[in-house]
Amino acid sequence: MSKYLNEQNSVETVLARMGDGTNARLRTVMESLINHLHGFIRDVELTEAEWEIAIAFLTRTGQMCSDTRQEFILLSDVLGVSMLVDAINHRRPTGATENTVFGPFHVDGSPERQMGDNINLDGKGELCLYEGRVLDLDGNPIDNAYVDVWSDNDEGFYDVQQPDIQPPFNNRGIFRAGVDGRYSFVGIKPTSYPIPNDGPVGQMLEQLERHPFRPAHVHFLVGANGYDRLCTHIFVAGDPYLESDSVFGVKDMLIVAFEPLVDATTKWKAKFDFVLKRL
């Protein structure tokens, strides 16, 4: 075999350059990556013009990143990579609530609120009562579980996207369940919204004739001592984008019927129990 790279020996030649002291896990990952990447290039017989387009696309993706935007995560999301990594790393037994994507809009330091508080601070949108329990796999309530919630506003934007418009921590809060495992708070019924589509990822979606919308949802981080932390959403049943979520985050068990209420202020109710597995 030639010691110089050619079309036939490209994988072997590149892999042979790794040193004997390479970290074992890094070696495993890189061997698979190089095998699949070179195989892909052979499979499609990538042209030089296409290679240049790909390099330019990745360059623009990096240039689009900032302290408040991560275009590479967005790229991972729309290619289904984020959800696949999530599925592999969060396999759970039957009955446990399923994980889904974390998303880019969680904020550390969200305020702890009293049970039943209203987290909608800008007064926009239709109010919704959220309630349920945090349970173990045997149906027992989990004492002192935390429920960290965040959602978009009525116009489809998170507070961190509009720091000069929305109040800090709008539609956010952390709640502590009691011995009965119950939580409740008032927020808004969420609305579907497009992921940021003014950059290279949005241009790619347009070329693929894909829309950028996410179905209406609310984010939750739920955990307790001795239990596997849950990162999930609840989705509004009947949303037109459930079956075409741009980041592939929907799962059947996370779709919730929002019930209309006859009330002067609170228009909806959504009930959902979170089931955690022990560590």
Protein Blocks (a to p, Z undefined) as FASTA:
>chain_A
ZZbdcfklmmmmmmmmpcfklcfklmmmmmmmmmmmmmmmmmnopafklmmmmmmmmmmm
mmmpcfkbcfklmmmmmnommmmmmmmmmcccehiacdddebjmbcehiacddehiafbf
nopajddddddddddfkopacehiacddddddfkopafklmmmlbcghihiacddddfko
pacddddddddddddfkbfklmmmmmnopafbdcdddddddddehiacdddddddehiak
lmmcfklpacfklpccddddddfklmbdcddddddddZZ
